[in-house]
Amino acid sequence: MKELLAKRAAEFVRDGYVVGLGSGSTAKAFIEELARVVRERSIEVTLVATSADSEMKAVEVGLGRFLAPIWAIDRIDLAVDGADEVTKDRLLIKGGGGALVREKIVDYRASELVIIAESHKLVERAPSRHPIPIEVIPAAWRLVAKDLEKRWGGRAELRTCKCGGKLGPLVTDNGNYVLDWTPPGPAYPELEDEIKAIPGVVDNGIFAKRRDAVILLADERGVFAL
């Protein structure tokens, strides 16, 4: 299903586009398909990656010469990204891989945003199966966790690294920590900015401001739009 989604998303790419590369397994499938499209159609693109992981994937599949740092571009024509959860009213939860800040920087600035996800990511309420990731300044993580629990309830936990034998907190590409917050109720659009207003918060995994996004889902029957 990831390959089907990648092929459909690649149809949005045009010669000369600045393309934002999302993060996660579905985004990786798109990067692989994009490499094929660029090669077969002989088109020129500029690519901005939302994580070191996606950047390395682009290099691996032969797209390295097209990469540019985010600060070096002045427009993004298209961004293709995945999601951890999607609701029918187009509220997204993202950041399971810890790349939420750069994803938001790219996705919110793209002229066109395409979200690709397998159909089980569609939920009645969010968060449903995943907590809300919140990137925080390392020195503030415990204070932010207490602020979240005091104001809204639920449970905020520091995400730890599950990579080999390394111990301690997961560190993002920006050098920050991630809190995984499970609130007592569903997220609502205004919560995105309310969390950002907490001192020490860099950003959070609620993506509620791109209701214009093209959302493509896939199941065993094929790809369909939300």
RAGI-V152124 format. One record per residue. N is the residue number from 1. PSI is psi in whole degrees, 0 to 359 (999 if undefined). Layout:
N/PSI
N/PSI
//
This chain:
1/326
2/321
3/321
4/317
5/319
6/318
7/318
8/318
9/325
10/340
11/343
12/348
13/135
14/157
15/133
16/358
17/147
18/118
19/127
20/129
21/117
22/184
23/157
24/174
25/322
26/321
27/324
28/321
29/322
30/319
31/319
32/316
33/323
34/321
35/320
36/316
37/315
38/318
39/313
40/328
41/355
42/47
43/161
44/132
45/161
46/133
47/133
48/124
49/146
50/1
51/159
52/326
53/313
54/325
55/316
56/325
57/320
58/319
59/317
60/323
61/10
62/16
63/11
64/322
65/346
66/352
67/142
68/147
69/153
70/322
71/344
72/355
73/153
74/6
75/157
76/115
77/323
78/136
79/137
80/123
81/166
82/190
83/150
84/323
85/147
86/131
87/165
88/335
89/18
90/31
91/130
92/145
93/124
94/166
95/10
96/332
97/1
98/10
99/21
100/326
101/309
102/328
103/317
104/321
105/316
106/310
107/322
108/340
109/349
110/138
111/324
112/129
113/127
114/121
115/127
116/132
117/149
118/153
119/336
120/350
121/347
122/122
123/158
124/323
125/151
126/139
127/148
128/303
129/351
130/146
131/171
132/117
133/141
134/117
135/131
136/154
137/131
138/317
139/342
140/1
141/318
142/322
143/318
144/318
145/317
146/321
147/316
148/312
149/325
150/319
151/316
152/344
153/198
154/199
155/126
156/124
157/142
158/128
159/127
160/158
161/132
162/48
163/99
164/225
165/6
166/136
167/161
168/185
169/149
170/134
171/127
172/173
173/341
174/2
175/19
176/176
177/167
178/128
179/137
180/111
181/124
182/102
183/164
184/345
185/182
186/155
187/153
188/157
189/319
190/341
191/330
192/310
193/329
194/320
195/319
196/336
197/350
198/124
199/131
200/344
201/132
202/308
203/177
204/169
205/13
206/121
207/94
208/4
209/12
210/60
211/348
212/0
213/147
214/118
215/115
216/127
217/157
218/140
219/193
220/345
221/344
222/199
223/138
224/155
225/144
226/999
//
